[in-house]
Structure formats: structure tokens, C-alpha cells
Amino acid sequence: MTALKKYAVFSGRSRRREFWWFVLINFIISSIIGCLSNRPDDANYWDYLGDDPNFWNYLGLVYGLAVLIPTIAVQVRRLHDTGRTGWWWFIGLVPCVGWIVLLVFNLFDSEPGPNKYGPNPKGA
């Protein structure tokens, strides 16, 4: 995945495809870990997946911390691709409406041609 190869790169631009694939893969992995961490403790057939009942909770925490920086970085690069500064990322912290604004920004197409954040990643 390109977003993980650029682990902490906050400069440049990211296409919609790169951003949404990263979001989809993280959603799937997080959902699987979440389902495994919410299993009933008396399910004997799950014992081979981890003896500690909190194993999946710890794994989820480690995974979340591991992808925190790449998540912010790919979001900032996606904002750059639409011609916005990376500081717009902080609007996502506004309750109720912040994530909606970011969602709309992420749905916009790339700014055509090069902009102040770099060349168009589409190559057009």
C-alpha cells in the first residue's frame, strides 16, 4: 500500500484511490480485530487464537497506534491534492460536522495540473 510506504510523509499529494483503499483496508482489519475482541470468553473453540482474553484488545490498540501517523499523513496529502492545506485535518475534530466536511473534501477530484503541493499524482 502506497500510504504505508509513505509512513510519515506529509508533503505531496495522494489520489482518491490511494486514500480510499487505505481507509477500506484499515476498516476491514479493524472490524476483524474488533469482532475477535468482543467474543464471549466461554467459547472454547476460540482458545487457540490467544490465551489472554485481552489479547485482541491489546492487538487492536497496537494496530491503531501503528496506523495513526500514516492515517493522518494520507489525509493531509489528500487535502493537498484538492488544493487545501493540511491544517484542514483539524476540522475533523469538531463534533458532528467536522468529519462530514472532511468526507466531502475527500470526495472531490484532484486539482488539475500541479499545485503548490506538487505535481498531480494522476500524471495528467
C-alpha positions in Angstrom: 0.0 0.0 0.0 1.3 3.4 -1.0 0.1 5.1 2.1 2.2 2.8 4.3 5.2 3.2 2.1 5.0 6.9 2.8 4.6 6.2 6.5 5.2 9.8 7.8 5.3 11.8 4.6 3.1 14.8 5.0 4.2 16.6 1.8 2.9 15.9 -1.7 -0.4 14.7 -2.9 -2.5 11.5 -2.7 -5.1 10.4 -5.2 -8.6 9.4 -4.1 -7.8 5.8 -5.0 -4.9 5.7 -2.6 -6.8 7.3 0.2 -10.0 5.2 -0.1 -8.1 1.9 -0.5 -6.2 2.8 2.7 -9.5 3.6 4.5 -11.1 0.4 3.3 -8.2 -1.9 4.3 -8.0 -0.3 7.7 -11.7 -0.6 8.2 -11.6 -4.3 7.3 -8.7 -5.1 9.6 -10.1 -3.0 12.5 -13.5 -4.8 12.1 -11.9 -8.2 12.2 -9.9 -7.3 15.3 -13.0 -5.7 16.9 -15.1 -8.8 16.3 -12.4 -11.1 17.7 -12.0 -8.9 20.8 -15.8 -9.0 21.5 -16.0 -12.8 21.5 -17.5 -14.5 24.5 -14.9 -15.7 27.0 -16.5 -19.2 27.3 -16.1 -20.1 23.7 -13.6 -22.9 23.9 -13.1 -23.1 20.2 -11.5 -19.7 20.2 -8.8 -20.7 22.7 -6.2 -21.3 20.1 -6.4 -17.7 19.0 -5.0 -16.4 22.2 -5.0 -17.5 25.8 -5.3 -14.0 27.2 -8.8 -12.7 26.9 -7.5 -9.2 26.4 -5.1 -10.3 23.6 -7.3 -8.9 20.8 -7.9 -5.7 22.7 -4.1 -5.2 23.0 -3.7 -6.1 19.4 -6.3 -3.5 18.4 -4.6 -0.9 20.4 -1.2 -1.7 18.9 -2.7 -1.7 15.4 -4.5 1.6 16.0 -1.3 3.3 17.2 0.7 1.8 14.3 -1.6 3.3 11.7 -2.2 6.6 13.4 0.6 8.5 11.7 0.0 7.0 8.2 -3.7 7.8 8.6 -3.1 11.5 9.3 -0.4 11.7 6.7 -2.5 10.2 3.9 -5.4 12.6 4.9 -3.1 15.6 4.8 -1.8 14.5 1.3 -5.4 14.0 0.2 -6.2 17.5 1.3 -3.2 18.8 -0.6 -4.5 17.0 -3.7 -7.7 19.0 -3.5 -5.7 22.3 -3.1 -6.2 22.7 0.6 -3.7 23.0 3.4 -3.2 20.0 5.7 -4.4 22.1 8.6 -7.9 21.4 7.4 -7.4 18.0 9.1 -8.2 19.6 12.4 -11.8 20.3 11.3 -12.4 16.6 11.8 -12.1 17.2 15.5 -15.2 19.4 15.5 -18.1 17.3 16.9 -20.8 16.3 14.5 -19.9 18.4 11.4 -16.1 18.1 11.2 -16.0 14.6 9.8 -18.7 15.4 7.3 -16.6 18.3 6.0 -13.6 16.1 5.6 -15.7 13.4 3.9 -16.9 16.0 1.3 -13.3 17.2 0.8 -12.1 13.6 0.3 -14.8 13.0 -2.4 -13.6 15.9 -4.5 -11.5 15.2 -7.5 -7.8 16.1 -7.7 -6.9 19.7 -8.6 -5.9 19.5 -12.3 -2.2 20.0 -13.0 0.4 20.8 -10.5 -0.4 22.9 -7.5 1.7 24.4 -4.7 1.9 20.9 -3.0 3.4 19.1 -6.0 2.6 17.6 -9.4 -0.8 15.9 -10.0 -0.4 12.2 -8.9 -2.7 11.2 -11.8 0.1 12.3 -14.2 -2.4 14.5 -16.1 
